[in-house]
Amino acid sequence: MTLELRQVALEVGGETHIHPTDLRLERGGFNILLGTTRAGKTTLMHLMAGLERPTAGQVWFEGRDVTGISVRRRNVAMVHQQFINYPSLSVFENIASPLRVARMARAEIDARVREAADLLKLTPMLGRRPDELSGGQQQRTAIARALVKDADLVLLDEPLANLDYKLREELREELPRLFEAKGAVVVYATTEPSEALLLAGHTATLHEGRVTGFGPTGALYRAPGDLLTAQVFSEPPINLGRVEKRGGRVALAQDGAALAEWDAPAALSEAADGTYTMGLRPHFVQPANGSGLPEVEGRVLVTELSGSESVAHFELAGQPWVSQAHGIHPFEVGLTARFALETARAFYFDGAGRRVGS
């Protein structure tokens, strides 16, 4: 089962919402749309579902052009970030609604609803109405309704955003298995790179209505093809610095003075001498500990403790940088601190934003 977007684009009032897009999404595993708010994830889902018609290009499903076919004539299930339920129906009837439309036998409806309710911890709430539920319970009801429907295309638009942490973690592990068993093409939108990595599958990174990269999630994270993809797929934000390559050496410089130098990596071995942008994720920027790695000094702006990690935001060469380190480290705001750079883990980008050595 395959969903294809062929040069699909959308313009509204002369403004481009989705740039020409080619995507081929398969069943078996999640297809993830990763991007910040307003990157175009929801709009792209609406185009896939038939809720909106593209101004250019075609949507194909299972080898058939479905571009002009209304969502009502397609077998689609969609769960939005803001839960949508029928307020006058019980939880049971909300979950059962697509099965009743399909005129399924009463016994089969009962079995499917109760199975989904059990998986989503809704069994005690089946007799309640949505206004008697918490926000998380209402969202679980919407997910259960999508689960019981044997849809060909399942669209999950940040479905876990309103759930409590524990349930969110449980469902991140459970949802891929649940929907994979249905044999549908499943598309999942998220703003969180960590969530994309947990769900695995394939990921498309989006920025301002443009797909910047697509591929197996782990591979795209480890080897982004360009600077925009690396930025979208990094949280905290990837650190960026201008570096100069001269022969076999690379220098991170400010105003002509080298802040740190190291041997040119293999990725730059065939590259011409000149200026490049280095990208280094925050967990490869650590408090200096005499490890022999290149070190820099920066003024600490903000510090955070995130579970068992210390996060320090500091200024380097006039740019904001972030260090994300295991353990508790006593960074002091307003003072300078030294940081070691794991430059072997860095990406390098040319003037057009393409990764060098990819």
HUCORPE-V425539 format. One record per backbone hydrogen bond with DSSP energy under -0.5 kcal/mol. NH is the residue of the N-H (numbers start at 1). CO is the residue of the C=O. Records with the same first field share a line. If there is no record, write none. Layout:
# HUCORPE-V425539
NH: CO ; CO
This chain:
# HUCORPE-V425539
3: 25
4: 60
5: 23
6: 4 ; 58
7: 5
8: 21
9: 56
10: 18
12: 15
15: 12
17: 10 ; 15
18: 10
19: 209
21: 8
23: 5
25: 3
27: 1
28: 184
31: 186
32: 30 ; 202
33: 188
34: 32 ; 204
35: 190
39: 36
44: 40
45: 41
46: 42
47: 43
48: 44
49: 45
50: 46
51: 46
52: 46
55: 9
56: 9
58: 6
60: 4 ; 58
61: 64
62: 2
64: 61
66: 59 ; 64
67: 59
69: 66
71: 50
73: 70
74: 71
76: 74
77: 153
79: 155
83: 81
87: 85
89: 86
91: 125 ; 128
92: 126
94: 90
95: 91
96: 92
97: 93
99: 96
100: 96
101: 97
102: 98
103: 100
104: 99
109: 105
110: 106
111: 107
112: 108
113: 109
114: 110
115: 111
116: 112
117: 113
118: 114
119: 115
120: 116
121: 118
122: 117
123: 117
125: 122
126: 123
128: 125
130: 89
132: 129
133: 130
138: 134
139: 135
140: 136
141: 137
142: 138
143: 139
144: 140
145: 141
146: 142
147: 143
148: 144
149: 145
151: 149
152: 75
153: 75
154: 185
155: 77 ; 153
156: 154 ; 187
157: 79 ; 155
158: 156 ; 189
161: 158
163: 160
168: 164
169: 165
170: 166
171: 167
172: 168
173: 169
174: 170
175: 171
176: 172
177: 173
178: 174
179: 175
180: 176
181: 177
182: 179
183: 180
184: 179
185: 152
186: 29 ; 184
187: 154
188: 31
189: 156
190: 33
193: 191
196: 192
197: 193
198: 194
199: 195
200: 196
202: 30
203: 215
204: 32
205: 213
206: 34
207: 210
209: 39
210: 207
212: 205 ; 210
213: 205
215: 203
217: 201
220: 216
221: 217
222: 218
223: 219
224: 221
227: 353
230: 226
231: 227
232: 228
233: 229
234: 231
239: 280
241: 278
243: 276
244: 251
245: 274
246: 244 ; 249
249: 246
250: 262
251: 244
252: 260
253: 242 ; 251
254: 257
257: 254
259: 252
260: 252
262: 250
264: 248
268: 265
269: 266
271: 268
274: 245
276: 243
277: 349
278: 241 ; 276
279: 347
280: 239
284: 281
285: 282
286: 284 ; 340
288: 338
294: 341
296: 339
298: 337
299: 315
300: 298 ; 335
301: 313
302: 313
304: 311
306: 304 ; 309
307: 305
309: 306
310: 325
311: 304
312: 323
313: 302
314: 312 ; 321
315: 299
316: 319
319: 316
321: 314
323: 312
324: 282 ; 285
325: 310 ; 323
327: 308
329: 327
331: 329
333: 331
334: 300
335: 332
337: 298
339: 296
340: 286
341: 294
342: 284 ; 340
343: 341
345: 342
346: 343
347: 279
349: 277
350: 354
353: 350
355: 225
356: 348
358: 355
